[in-house]
């Protein structure tokens, strides 16, 4: 059985998400140690992390973002694989989505310019629409 080329961007975004997971803890744990922050299980969710420097929190925020809208990307891509779609357009959309999500990550984790980050987020949604369009036309 040959693999569908759309799976490479899927696994690439998963790998990128894992890189951000590592980066998140590689910055968060030293910041917690340096600040001598006690771990309080009774503290309201997020209140302790809010005490960390913003540039440390940005990595965790981005990790959360990589687990939100990309779930639609994964569903659409796997749906296209399931439908047997081997479309250069769909694969191009998948790669565009991944590339724009990586750019979104770099903006959020390094400078966190919200206007620019939002623009790239909106832009990244366009290839997702393209993938869904391909899936719908194949389904109906």
DONUTOR-807302 format. One record per residue: residue number from 1; residue in one letter; x, z, y of N, C-alpha, C in turn. Coordinates in steps of 0.02 Angstrom, whole numbers. Layout:
! residues N
+-----+---+--------+--------+--------+--------+--------+---------+--------+--------+--------+
!   k ! r !  neast !    nup ! nnorth ! caeast !   caup ! canorth !  ceast !    cup ! cnorth !
+-----+---+--------+--------+--------+--------+--------+---------+--------+--------+--------+
! NUM ! A !      X !      Z !      Y !      X !      Z !       Y !      X !      Z !      Y !
...
+-----+---+--------+--------+--------+--------+--------+---------+--------+--------+--------+
//
This chain:
! residues 140
+-----+---+--------+--------+--------+--------+--------+---------+--------+--------+--------+
!   k ! r !  neast !    nup ! nnorth ! caeast !   caup ! canorth !  ceast !    cup ! cnorth !
+-----+---+--------+--------+--------+--------+--------+---------+--------+--------+--------+
!   1 ! X !     42 !      0 !    -59 !      0 !      0 !       0 !     44 !      0 !     63 !
!   2 ! X !     33 !    -46 !    107 !     73 !    -48 !     168 !     41 !     -4 !    221 !
!   3 ! X !     83 !     22 !    265 !     57 !     67 !     317 !     34 !     27 !    377 !
!   4 ! X !    -11 !     55 !    414 !    -37 !     25 !     474 !     10 !     42 !    532 !
!   5 ! X !     28 !     -6 !    574 !     76 !      7 !     628 !     50 !     58 !    679 !
!   6 ! X !    -14 !     71 !    681 !    -40 !    120 !     729 !    -21 !    192 !    709 !
!   7 ! X !      1 !    201 !    647 !     21 !    268 !     625 !     85 !    292 !    658 !
!   8 ! X !    129 !    247 !    676 !    192 !    267 !     708 !    180 !    302 !    775 !
!   9 ! X !    138 !    276 !    820 !    125 !    314 !     881 !     89 !    381 !    866 !
!  10 ! X !     48 !    383 !    815 !     15 !    446 !     797 !     67 !    498 !    779 !
!  11 ! X !    112 !    482 !    734 !    163 !    530 !     714 !    213 !    543 !    770 !
!  12 ! X !    223 !    495 !    814 !    267 !    506 !     872 !    238 !    558 !    919 !
!  13 ! X !    172 !    555 !    931 !    142 !    605 !     975 !    141 !    674 !    941 !
!  14 ! X !    132 !    676 !    876 !    136 !    740 !     841 !    206 !    768 !    847 !
!  15 ! X !    257 !    726 !    837 !    327 !    749 !     844 !    340 !    774 !    915 !
!  16 ! X !    315 !    738 !    965 !    324 !    759 !    1035 !    292 !    827 !   1047 !
!  17 ! X !    233 !    837 !   1019 !    198 !    901 !    1026 !    240 !    958 !    996 !
!  18 ! X !    271 !    944 !    940 !    314 !    995 !     908 !    377 !   1008 !    949 !
!  19 ! X !    404 !    957 !    982 !    461 !    967 !    1027 !    440 !   1014 !   1084 !
!  20 ! X !    381 !   1003 !   1112 !    357 !   1046 !    1166 !    345 !   1117 !   1142 !
!  21 ! X !    321 !   1124 !   1080 !    312 !   1190 !    1050 !    379 !   1228 !   1048 !
!  22 ! X !    431 !   1193 !   1027 !    498 !   1224 !    1025 !    521 !   1241 !   1095 !
!  23 ! X !    513 !   1195 !   1142 !    534 !   1206 !    1212 !    496 !   1265 !   1242 !
!  24 ! X !    431 !   1270 !   1226 !    390 !   1324 !    1252 !    419 !   1392 !   1232 !
!  25 ! X !    434 !   1400 !   1167 !    460 !   1464 !    1144 !    533 !   1474 !   1164 !
!  26 ! X !    571 !   1420 !   1171 !    640 !   1426 !    1192 !    646 !   1450 !   1264 !
!  27 ! X !    594 !   1440 !   1304 !    594 !   1465 !    1373 !    554 !   1530 !   1378 !
!  28 ! X !    500 !   1536 !   1340 !    457 !   1595 !    1345 !    490 !   1659 !   1319 !
!  29 ! X !    520 !   1655 !   1260 !    549 !   1715 !    1230 !    605 !   1744 !   1274 !
!  30 ! X !    653 !   1703 !   1298 !    704 !   1732 !    1343 !    673 !   1761 !   1407 !
!  31 ! X !    621 !   1729 !   1434 !    589 !   1756 !    1495 !    556 !   1823 !   1481 !
!  32 ! X !    526 !   1830 !   1424 !    494 !   1894 !    1405 !    548 !   1948 !   1398 !
!  33 ! X !    602 !   1931 !   1364 !    657 !   1979 !    1354 !    688 !   1998 !   1421 !
!  34 ! X !    702 !   1948 !   1463 !    733 !   1961 !    1527 !    690 !   2006 !   1572 !
!  35 ! X !    624 !   1995 !   1569 !    579 !   2035 !    1611 !    563 !   2102 !   1581 !
!  36 ! X !    586 !   2113 !   1518 !    571 !   2175 !    1482 !    496 !   2189 !   1478 !
!  37 ! X !    459 !   2134 !   1469 !    387 !   2139 !    1466 !    365 !   2171 !   1400 !
!  38 ! X !    328 !   2226 !   1403 !    303 !   2255 !    1341 !    244 !   2213 !   1315 !
!  39 ! X !    241 !   2204 !   1250 !    187 !   2166 !    1220 !    127 !   2213 !   1211 !
!  40 ! X !     75 !   2202 !   1249 !     16 !   2246 !    1249 !    -43 !   2210 !   1217 !
!  41 ! X !    -61 !   2228 !   1156 !   -117 !   2194 !    1123 !   -185 !   2207 !   1158 !
!  42 ! X !   -188 !   2257 !   1202 !   -250 !   2273 !    1238 !   -256 !   2234 !   1303 !
!  43 ! X !   -203 !   2200 !   1324 !   -205 !   2163 !    1388 !   -253 !   2104 !   1381 !
!  44 ! X !   -292 !   2089 !   1433 !   -336 !   2030 !    1430 !   -296 !   1966 !   1417 !
!  45 ! X !   -327 !   1920 !   1381 !   -293 !   1858 !    1362 !   -263 !   1824 !   1424 !
!  46 ! X !   -200 !   1808 !   1419 !   -165 !   1771 !    1471 !   -137 !   1814 !   1528 !
!  47 ! X !   -157 !   1877 !   1532 !   -135 !   1917 !    1589 !    -60 !   1931 !   1586 !
!  48 ! X !    -33 !   1942 !   1527 !     39 !   1954 !    1523 !     79 !   1891 !   1535 !
!  49 ! X !     56 !   1835 !   1508 !     92 !   1772 !    1518 !     92 !   1752 !   1591 !
!  50 ! X !     40 !   1773 !   1628 !     37 !   1757 !    1699 !     92 !   1791 !   1738 !
!  51 ! X !    125 !   1841 !   1708 !    180 !   1875 !    1741 !    246 !   1837 !   1735 !
!  52 ! X !    248 !   1787 !   1692 !    309 !   1748 !    1682 !    317 !   1697 !   1738 !
!  53 ! X !    377 !   1673 !   1750 !    388 !   1622 !    1802 !    346 !   1559 !   1787 !
!  54 ! X !    325 !   1526 !   1840 !    282 !   1467 !    1834 !    314 !   1414 !   1790 !
!  55 ! X !    379 !   1402 !   1799 !    411 !   1348 !    1761 !    412 !   1363 !   1686 !
!  56 ! X !    406 !   1426 !   1667 !    401 !   1445 !    1596 !    330 !   1433 !   1572 !
!  57 ! X !    281 !   1451 !   1613 !    210 !   1442 !    1594 !    192 !   1369 !   1589 !
!  58 ! X !    223 !   1326 !   1628 !    207 !   1254 !    1626 !    214 !   1224 !   1556 !
!  59 ! X !    265 !   1247 !   1519 !    275 !   1220 !    1452 !    217 !   1239 !   1407 !
!  60 ! X !    194 !   1301 !   1411 !    137 !   1323 !    1371 !     73 !   1287 !   1392 !
!  61 ! X !     65 !   1278 !   1457 !      6 !   1241 !    1481 !      6 !   1170 !   1453 !
!  62 ! X !     65 !   1139 !   1453 !     68 !   1070 !    1427 !     57 !   1068 !   1352 !
!  63 ! X !     83 !   1117 !   1317 !     71 !   1120 !    1245 !     -5 !   1123 !   1232 !
!  64 ! X !    -40 !   1164 !   1270 !   -113 !   1167 !    1263 !   -144 !   1098 !   1277 !
!  65 ! X !   -120 !   1065 !   1329 !   -147 !    999 !    1346 !   -135 !    948 !   1290 !
!  66 ! X !    -79 !    955 !   1255 !    -64 !    909 !    1199 !   -108 !    923 !   1138 !
!  67 ! X !   -146 !    978 !   1141 !   -192 !    993 !    1086 !   -264 !    982 !   1107 !
!  68 ! X !   -275 !    956 !   1167 !   -343 !    944 !    1192 !   -363 !    871 !   1185 !
!  69 ! X !   -354 !    831 !   1237 !   -376 !    761 !    1234 !   -343 !    721 !   1178 !
!  70 ! X !   -280 !    733 !   1161 !   -251 !    695 !    1105 !   -290 !    700 !   1039 !
!  71 ! X !   -332 !    750 !   1032 !   -373 !    752 !     971 !   -418 !    690 !    967 !
!  72 ! X !   -440 !    665 !   1025 !   -478 !    603 !    1026 !   -434 !    544 !   1006 !
!  73 ! X !   -372 !    545 !   1029 !   -325 !    492 !    1011 !   -314 !    491 !    935 !
!  74 ! X !   -302 !    550 !    906 !   -291 !    554 !     834 !   -353 !    529 !    796 !
!  75 ! X !   -411 !    550 !    817 !   -473 !    528 !     783 !   -482 !    453 !    790 !
!  76 ! X !   -470 !    426 !    849 !   -478 !    353 !     859 !   -427 !    315 !    818 !
!  77 ! X !   -364 !    336 !    819 !   -312 !    301 !     782 !   -325 !    303 !    707 !
!  78 ! X !   -342 !    362 !    682 !   -356 !    367 !     610 !   -419 !    329 !    591 !
!  79 ! X !   -467 !    328 !    637 !   -527 !    288 !     625 !   -510 !    214 !    620 !
!  80 ! X !   -465 !    191 !    663 !   -444 !    120 !     660 !   -408 !    106 !    595 !
!  81 ! X !   -366 !    153 !    572 !   -332 !    144 !     508 !   -384 !    141 !    452 !
!  82 ! X !   -432 !    186 !    453 !   -484 !    188 !     403 !   -524 !    123 !    401 !
!  83 ! X !   -536 !     94 !    460 !   -573 !     31 !     464 !   -530 !    -29 !    446 !
!  84 ! X !   -466 !    -18 !    436 !   -421 !    -73 !     418 !   -401 !   -116 !    478 !
!  85 ! X !   -408 !    -89 !    538 !   -389 !   -126 !     598 !   -313 !   -128 !    602 !
!  86 ! X !   -286 !   -189 !    606 !   -214 !   -199 !     614 !   -206 !   -244 !    675 !
!  87 ! X !   -225 !   -218 !    732 !   -228 !   -256 !     794 !   -169 !   -240 !    838 !
!  88 ! X !   -137 !   -292 !    862 !    -82 !   -281 !     910 !   -107 !   -248 !    973 !
!  89 ! X !   -168 !   -264 !    994 !   -197 !   -233 !    1054 !   -207 !   -158 !   1043 !
!  90 ! X !   -236 !   -140 !    986 !   -248 !    -69 !     972 !   -182 !    -31 !    966 !
!  91 ! X !   -133 !    -61 !    933 !    -67 !    -28 !     927 !    -34 !    -22 !    995 !
!  92 ! X !    -40 !    -73 !   1036 !    -14 !    -70 !    1104 !    -47 !    -15 !   1145 !
!  93 ! X !   -113 !     -8 !   1137 !   -149 !     46 !    1171 !   -124 !    113 !   1147 !
!  94 ! X !   -113 !    119 !   1082 !    -89 !    183 !    1054 !    -20 !    201 !   1083 !
!  95 ! X !     25 !    152 !   1085 !     91 !    165 !    1114 !     87 !    181 !   1189 !
!  96 ! X !     42 !    146 !   1225 !     33 !    160 !    1296 !      8 !    231 !   1306 !
!  97 ! X !    -39 !    252 !   1263 !    -64 !    320 !    1267 !     -8 !    371 !   1256 !
!  98 ! X !     31 !    360 !   1204 !     86 !    406 !    1189 !    137 !    408 !   1246 !
!  99 ! X !    156 !    350 !   1271 !    204 !    347 !    1326 !    179 !    383 !   1388 !
! 100 ! X !    115 !    374 !   1403 !     88 !    407 !    1463 !     80 !    482 !   1452 !
! 101 ! X !     67 !    503 !   1390 !     64 !    575 !    1377 !    133 !    607 !   1382 !
! 102 ! X !    184 !    571 !   1360 !    253 !    596 !    1368 !    269 !    602 !   1442 !
! 103 ! X !    251 !    551 !   1481 !    263 !    553 !    1553 !    225 !    612 !   1584 !
! 104 ! X !    163 !    622 !   1563 !    123 !    679 !    1587 !    159 !    745 !   1572 !
! 105 ! X !    186 !    750 !   1511 !    223 !    811 !    1493 !    283 !    822 !   1539 !
! 106 ! X !    321 !    769 !   1550 !    381 !    776 !    1591 !    363 !    797 !   1662 !
! 107 ! X !    309 !    769 !   1689 !    287 !    788 !    1756 !    266 !    861 !   1756 !
! 108 ! X !    225 !    881 !   1708 !    199 !    949 !    1707 !    253 !   1001 !   1694 !
! 109 ! X !    298 !    987 !   1649 !    347 !   1038 !    1629 !    407 !   1042 !   1676 !
! 110 ! X !    420 !    990 !   1714 !    479 !    990 !    1757 !    464 !   1003 !   1830 !
! 111 ! X !    410 !    972 !   1857 !    395 !    980 !    1928 !    323 !   1001 !   1942 !
! 112 ! X !    279 !    988 !   1896 !    208 !   1006 !    1899 !    174 !    984 !   1964 !
! 113 ! X !    187 !    923 !   1984 !    151 !    894 !    2042 !     81 !    875 !   2017 !
! 114 ! X !     32 !    915 !   2037 !    -35 !    909 !    2008 !    -67 !    841 !   2022 !
! 115 ! X !    -60 !    815 !   2082 !    -90 !    750 !    2098 !    -61 !    695 !   2054 !
! 116 ! X !      5 !    695 !   2045 !     38 !    645 !    2004 !     19 !    655 !   1931 !
! 117 ! X !     18 !    716 !   1909 !      0 !    732 !    1840 !    -71 !    709 !   1825 !
! 118 ! X !   -117 !    721 !   1871 !   -187 !    700 !    1863 !   -192 !    624 !   1859 !
! 119 ! X !   -155 !    589 !   1902 !   -155 !    516 !    1902 !   -132 !    489 !   1834 !
! 120 ! X !    -78 !    517 !   1808 !    -52 !    495 !    1743 !   -102 !    513 !   1687 !
! 121 ! X !   -135 !    570 !   1692 !   -185 !    589 !    1644 !   -242 !    538 !   1642 !
! 122 ! X !   -267 !    520 !   1701 !   -321 !    470 !    1706 !   -297 !    404 !   1678 !
! 123 ! X !   -236 !    384 !   1697 !   -208 !    321 !    1672 !   -202 !    322 !   1596 !
! 124 ! X !   -183 !    379 !   1567 !   -175 !    384 !    1495 !   -241 !    378 !   1458 !
! 125 ! X !   -295 !    391 !   1492 !   -361 !    387 !    1461 !   -382 !    314 !   1451 !
! 126 ! X !   -357 !    269 !   1492 !   -376 !    198 !    1487 !   -359 !    168 !   1419 !
! 127 ! X !   -297 !    177 !   1392 !   -284 !    150 !    1326 !   -328 !    182 !   1271 !
! 128 ! X !   -348 !    243 !   1282 !   -393 !    276 !    1235 !   -460 !    239 !   1233 !
! 129 ! X !   -485 !    220 !   1293 !   -545 !    179 !    1296 !   -536 !    114 !   1258 !
! 130 ! X !   -477 !     84 !   1265 !   -462 !     21 !    1230 !   -465 !     30 !   1154 !
! 131 ! X !   -437 !     84 !   1130 !   -438 !     97 !    1058 !   -509 !    107 !   1033 !
! 132 ! X !   -549 !    144 !   1071 !   -619 !    156 !    1052 !   -658 !     90 !   1054 !
! 133 ! X !   -644 !     48 !   1102 !   -677 !    -17 !    1106 !   -663 !    -58 !   1043 !
! 134 ! X !   -599 !    -60 !   1022 !   -581 !    -96 !     961 !   -618 !    -68 !    901 !
! 135 ! X !   -620 !     -2 !    897 !   -656 !     30 !     841 !   -730 !     14 !    841 !
! 136 ! X !   -760 !     15 !    900 !   -832 !      0 !     904 !   -846 !    -73 !    885 !
! 137 ! X !   -804 !   -119 !    909 !   -816 !   -189 !     893 !   -805 !   -203 !    818 !
! 138 ! X !   -762 !   -166 !    787 !   -750 !   -173 !     715 !   -807 !   -142 !    674 !
! 139 ! X !   -836 !    -89 !    701 !   -888 !    -53 !     666 !   -955 !    -89 !    670 !
! 140 ! X !   -970 !   -119 !    729 !  -1036 !   -151 !     738 !  -1030 !   -225 !    738 !
+-----+---+--------+--------+--------+--------+--------+---------+--------+--------+--------+
//
